[in-house]
């Protein structure tokens, strides 16, 4: 391998250090050793200079000796020290931003994307990979700095996402999702929603949630009981104030609470039983809502003001599918384009 073609630096391995020591004992030059290992000659020179140890020869003079095991241990120690000396999240300004947004409930991907795509697209000093943020979160071991608690699922370890299973019920005038207009799947026309229920403690109360497929806007209303009457009331509170073009349809699951769907006043479609992925946007939104209201929450103790605060936070977080713009930004932009603001 020619030195000029080496494209990326790699740390020397233990085996390479053993070979370097053997070849030095045989009187080989740094240039020759570099060629055999496919390394730059300067890499070999730095290795020998930095990781040799001082010993006394027979005449009591101090000389440098390159011993491979000592050199490897010394290199590892330097690497660990250098890593610890680095700022945990690139720089103090990025660290402060990341921690603030984690506390606001943003995901690492939302933080990373917002910095790169929206707030500082031309400034690499602000860019940070979401995986770096995840590694930082799970590397902190102090009891008073459990950053994983700010994540949506509040898991000590990252786990696979799972949605709520659909419930089969007899729905009058049920229209299958397979008869839904193509424009809904294409996500190009605003006004098509996905709906579901979040149940509280003992299945006594809960929320009805709706997610708009183009803008990612999320709306929800309290259910004093998880039944068809309360669900109809909640859906009308969500949809009635909206302009006609912003409430074309909604897609629901097959729960019995949706049997009065015809009275909502917009087209309704139903996903296949046990196919929550067909309403993936809503399922994802519900996971975020569960971050604030975990399973077992008694929604009778939650005020309307608290619900609106959570709704505001969710709609003011950047989304990857929106180019890391916020749902409320896209919603307001669309409203303005149609002369509704």
C-alpha positions as CSV (number, residue, x, y, z in Angstrom):
1,X,0.0,0.0,0.0
2,X,1.4,3.4,-1.0
3,X,1.6,6.0,1.8
4,X,-0.1,8.6,-0.4
5,X,-3.2,6.3,-0.7
6,X,-3.8,6.0,3.0
7,X,-7.2,7.7,3.5
8,X,-7.9,7.4,7.2
9,X,-5.8,7.2,10.3
10,X,-6.1,4.1,12.4
11,X,-4.6,3.6,15.9
12,X,-1.7,1.1,15.9
13,X,-2.6,-2.3,17.2
14,X,-0.8,-4.4,19.7
15,X,0.4,-6.8,16.9
16,X,1.8,-3.9,14.9
17,X,3.7,-2.7,17.9
18,X,5.3,-6.1,18.4
19,X,6.4,-6.1,14.8
20,X,7.8,-2.6,15.1
21,X,9.9,-3.8,18.1
22,X,11.2,-6.9,16.2
23,X,12.1,-4.9,13.1
24,X,13.9,-2.2,15.2
25,X,16.0,-4.9,16.8
26,X,16.9,-6.1,13.3
27,X,18.0,-2.6,12.4
28,X,15.3,-1.7,10.0
29,X,14.5,1.9,9.3
30,X,11.3,3.8,10.1
31,X,10.6,4.1,6.3
32,X,10.9,0.4,5.7
33,X,8.7,-0.4,8.8
34,X,6.1,2.1,7.6
35,X,6.0,0.5,4.2
36,X,5.5,-3.0,5.6
37,X,2.6,-1.9,7.8
38,X,1.0,0.4,5.2
39,X,1.5,3.3,7.5
40,X,2.9,6.8,7.1
41,X,6.5,7.1,8.2
42,X,5.6,9.9,10.5
43,X,3.2,7.6,12.3
44,X,6.0,5.2,13.0
45,X,8.3,8.0,14.1
46,X,5.8,9.4,16.6
47,X,5.0,6.0,18.0
48,X,8.7,5.3,18.7
49,X,9.3,8.7,20.2
50,X,6.2,8.9,22.4
51,X,6.0,5.4,23.7
52,X,9.6,4.3,24.2
53,X,10.8,4.1,27.8
54,X,14.0,5.3,29.4
55,X,16.5,2.7,30.7
56,X,20.1,2.7,31.8
57,X,22.7,0.9,29.6
58,X,25.7,-1.0,30.9
59,X,27.6,2.2,31.2
60,X,24.9,3.9,33.2
61,X,23.8,6.1,30.4
62,X,20.1,6.8,29.8
63,X,18.8,5.4,26.5
64,X,15.3,5.0,24.9
65,X,14.1,1.4,24.3
66,X,10.9,0.6,22.4
67,X,9.2,-2.3,24.2
68,X,5.9,-3.3,22.6
69,X,3.8,-4.2,25.6
70,X,4.9,-1.1,27.5
71,X,4.2,1.0,24.4
72,X,0.7,-0.4,23.9
73,X,-0.3,0.1,27.6
74,X,1.1,3.7,27.4
75,X,-0.9,4.4,24.3
76,X,-4.1,3.1,25.8
77,X,-3.6,5.2,28.9
78,X,-3.1,8.3,26.8
79,X,-6.2,7.6,24.7
80,X,-8.4,7.2,27.8
81,X,-7.0,10.4,29.3
82,X,-7.6,12.3,26.1
83,X,-11.2,10.9,25.9
84,X,-12.0,12.0,29.5
85,X,-10.5,15.4,28.7
86,X,-13.0,16.0,25.9
87,X,-16.2,17.8,26.7
88,X,-19.0,15.2,27.0
89,X,-21.1,16.8,24.3
90,X,-18.6,18.5,22.0
91,X,-18.6,22.0,23.6
92,X,-20.2,23.9,26.5
93,X,-22.6,25.6,24.2
94,X,-23.8,22.3,22.6
95,X,-23.9,20.7,26.1
96,X,-26.1,23.4,27.5
97,X,-28.5,23.3,24.4
98,X,-28.8,19.5,24.6
99,X,-29.5,19.3,28.3
100,X,-32.1,22.1,28.0
101,X,-33.9,20.4,25.2
102,X,-33.8,17.0,26.9
103,X,-35.5,18.6,29.8
104,X,-38.1,20.0,27.4
105,X,-38.8,16.4,26.3
106,X,-37.0,16.5,22.9
107,X,-35.5,13.3,21.6
108,X,-31.8,13.1,20.7
109,X,-32.7,12.9,17.0
110,X,-34.9,16.0,17.3
111,X,-32.1,17.9,19.0
112,X,-29.5,16.8,16.5
113,X,-31.7,17.5,13.5
114,X,-32.9,20.9,14.7
115,X,-29.3,22.1,15.2
116,X,-28.1,20.9,11.8
117,X,-31.1,21.5,9.6
118,X,-32.8,24.6,11.1
119,X,-30.9,26.6,13.7
120,X,-27.2,26.3,12.6
121,X,-27.1,24.6,9.2
122,X,-23.8,26.3,8.2
123,X,-22.0,26.1,11.5
124,X,-20.4,22.7,12.1
125,X,-19.4,23.6,15.7
126,X,-23.1,23.2,16.6
127,X,-23.6,19.9,14.8
128,X,-23.8,16.7,16.9
129,X,-24.9,13.2,16.0
130,X,-28.0,11.8,17.9
131,X,-26.1,8.6,18.6
132,X,-23.4,10.7,20.4
133,X,-26.2,12.2,22.6
134,X,-27.6,8.7,23.3
135,X,-24.1,7.4,24.3
136,X,-23.7,10.4,26.6
137,X,-27.0,9.8,28.2
138,X,-26.3,6.2,29.0
139,X,-22.7,6.8,30.0
140,X,-23.5,9.1,32.9
141,X,-23.7,7.0,36.1
142,X,-24.3,9.6,38.8
143,X,-27.6,9.1,40.6
144,X,-28.4,12.9,40.4
145,X,-27.8,12.9,36.6
146,X,-30.1,10.2,35.2
147,X,-30.6,11.8,31.8
148,X,-32.4,8.7,30.5
149,X,-35.4,9.9,32.6
150,X,-35.8,12.8,30.1
151,X,-36.4,10.3,27.2
152,X,-39.9,9.5,26.1
153,X,-39.9,5.9,27.3
154,X,-37.7,6.6,30.4
155,X,-35.8,3.3,29.8
156,X,-32.4,2.7,31.3
157,X,-31.6,0.9,28.0
158,X,-32.9,1.6,24.5
159,X,-35.7,-0.8,23.6
160,X,-37.8,-1.6,20.6
161,X,-41.0,0.5,20.1
162,X,-44.3,-1.3,20.6
163,X,-47.7,0.2,19.9
164,X,-51.1,-0.4,21.5
165,X,-52.9,-3.4,20.0
166,X,-56.2,-2.7,18.2
167,X,-59.4,-4.0,19.6
168,X,-61.9,-5.7,17.4
169,X,-65.5,-4.4,17.6
170,X,-68.5,-4.3,15.3
171,X,-68.5,-0.8,13.8
172,X,-71.7,0.3,11.9
173,X,-71.0,1.8,8.5
174,X,-67.4,0.8,8.8
175,X,-65.2,1.9,5.8
176,X,-61.9,0.1,5.5
177,X,-58.6,1.9,5.3
178,X,-58.1,0.2,1.9
179,X,-60.8,2.4,0.5
180,X,-59.2,5.6,1.7
181,X,-58.2,8.1,-1.1
182,X,-54.6,7.8,-2.4
183,X,-54.0,11.4,-1.3
184,X,-54.0,10.3,2.3
185,X,-51.2,7.9,1.8
186,X,-49.2,10.4,-0.1
187,X,-49.2,12.9,2.8
188,X,-49.5,15.9,0.3
189,X,-52.9,17.2,1.2
190,X,-53.6,18.6,4.7
191,X,-56.7,17.6,6.7
192,X,-56.3,13.8,7.0
193,X,-56.0,12.6,10.6
194,X,-55.4,9.5,12.6
195,X,-57.2,8.9,15.9
196,X,-57.0,6.7,18.9
197,X,-57.7,6.5,22.7
198,X,-55.3,6.5,25.6
199,X,-56.8,4.8,28.6
200,X,-56.1,5.8,32.2
201,X,-56.1,3.9,35.5
202,X,-58.5,1.0,35.5
203,X,-59.7,1.9,32.0
204,X,-62.1,4.4,33.7
205,X,-61.0,7.5,31.9
206,X,-58.5,8.6,29.3
207,X,-57.8,10.8,26.3
208,X,-58.9,10.8,22.7
209,X,-55.9,11.8,20.5
210,X,-55.8,12.9,16.8
211,X,-52.7,13.3,14.7
212,X,-52.6,15.2,11.3
213,X,-50.6,13.3,8.7
214,X,-49.0,16.2,6.8
215,X,-48.1,18.7,9.6
216,X,-47.7,16.2,12.5
217,X,-50.0,18.4,14.6
218,X,-51.3,16.5,17.6
219,X,-54.6,17.3,19.4
220,X,-56.2,15.6,22.3
221,X,-59.2,15.9,24.7
222,X,-60.0,14.3,28.0
223,X,-62.4,11.3,28.2
224,X,-64.3,11.1,31.5
225,X,-65.1,7.6,30.4
226,X,-63.7,5.5,27.6
227,X,-67.0,5.0,25.7
228,X,-68.6,6.1,22.4
229,X,-70.4,9.1,23.9
230,X,-67.3,10.6,25.4
231,X,-65.2,9.8,22.3
232,X,-67.7,11.6,20.1
233,X,-67.8,14.6,22.3
234,X,-63.9,14.8,22.3
235,X,-63.7,14.4,18.5
236,X,-66.2,17.2,18.0
237,X,-64.2,19.5,20.3
238,X,-61.1,18.8,18.2
239,X,-62.6,19.0,14.7
240,X,-65.6,21.5,15.0
241,X,-63.4,24.6,15.3
242,X,-61.2,23.7,12.3
243,X,-61.7,25.1,8.7
244,X,-63.3,22.6,6.4
245,X,-60.1,21.9,4.4
246,X,-58.3,21.0,7.6
247,X,-60.7,18.2,8.6
248,X,-61.2,15.9,5.6
249,X,-61.0,12.5,7.3
250,X,-59.7,10.5,10.2
251,X,-58.5,6.9,10.4
252,X,-59.4,5.0,13.6
253,X,-58.9,1.6,15.2
254,X,-61.7,-0.9,15.8
255,X,-62.4,-0.1,19.4
256,X,-66.0,0.0,20.6
257,X,-65.6,3.7,21.6
258,X,-65.6,4.6,17.9
259,X,-69.0,3.2,17.0
260,X,-70.5,6.8,16.7
261,X,-68.0,7.9,14.1
262,X,-70.7,8.9,11.6
263,X,-71.8,11.7,13.9
264,X,-68.4,13.4,13.9
265,X,-69.2,15.0,10.6
266,X,-66.1,14.0,8.6
267,X,-65.1,10.9,6.6
268,X,-63.9,8.1,8.8
269,X,-61.8,5.0,7.9
270,X,-60.8,2.0,9.9
271,X,-57.5,0.3,10.1
272,X,-57.3,-3.5,9.9
273,X,-57.6,-5.3,13.2
274,X,-54.3,-5.6,15.1
275,X,-52.5,-3.3,12.6
276,X,-51.5,-0.3,14.6
277,X,-48.7,0.4,12.1
278,X,-51.4,1.6,9.7
279,X,-51.8,4.6,12.0
280,X,-48.1,4.9,12.7
281,X,-48.1,8.7,13.2
282,X,-50.8,8.6,15.9
283,X,-49.2,5.6,17.6
284,X,-45.9,7.6,17.8
285,X,-47.7,10.6,19.1
286,X,-49.4,8.5,21.8
287,X,-46.0,7.3,22.9
288,X,-44.9,10.9,23.4
289,X,-48.1,11.7,25.4
290,X,-47.3,8.6,27.6
291,X,-44.1,10.3,28.4
292,X,-46.1,12.9,30.4
293,X,-49.0,10.6,31.4
294,X,-47.6,7.1,31.9
295,X,-49.8,4.0,32.2
296,X,-51.9,4.1,35.3
297,X,-52.5,7.9,35.2
298,X,-55.9,8.9,36.6
299,X,-56.9,11.6,34.1
300,X,-59.6,12.9,36.5
301,X,-56.7,14.5,38.4
302,X,-55.2,16.2,35.3
303,X,-56.5,19.7,34.5
304,X,-57.3,21.0,31.1
305,X,-54.5,23.5,31.5
306,X,-52.0,20.7,32.0
307,X,-53.3,18.9,28.9
308,X,-53.0,22.1,26.8
309,X,-49.4,22.7,28.1
310,X,-48.4,19.2,27.0
311,X,-50.1,19.6,23.6
312,X,-48.3,22.9,23.1
313,X,-44.9,21.2,23.9
314,X,-45.5,18.3,21.5
315,X,-46.4,20.7,18.7
316,X,-43.4,22.9,19.3
317,X,-40.8,20.1,18.9
318,X,-38.9,19.7,15.7
319,X,-39.7,16.6,13.6
320,X,-37.4,14.7,11.3
321,X,-40.0,14.1,8.7
322,X,-40.7,17.9,8.6
323,X,-37.0,18.7,7.9
324,X,-36.7,19.4,11.7
325,X,-39.3,22.2,11.5
326,X,-41.9,22.2,14.2
327,X,-45.5,21.0,13.5
328,X,-46.9,24.3,14.6
329,X,-44.6,26.1,12.2
330,X,-45.9,24.0,9.2
331,X,-49.5,24.2,10.4
332,X,-49.4,28.0,10.7
333,X,-47.5,28.3,7.3
334,X,-50.3,26.3,5.7
335,X,-53.0,28.3,7.3
336,X,-51.3,31.5,6.1
337,X,-51.1,30.2,2.6
338,X,-54.8,29.6,2.6
339,X,-55.6,33.0,4.0
340,X,-56.8,31.7,7.3
341,X,-54.6,33.7,9.7
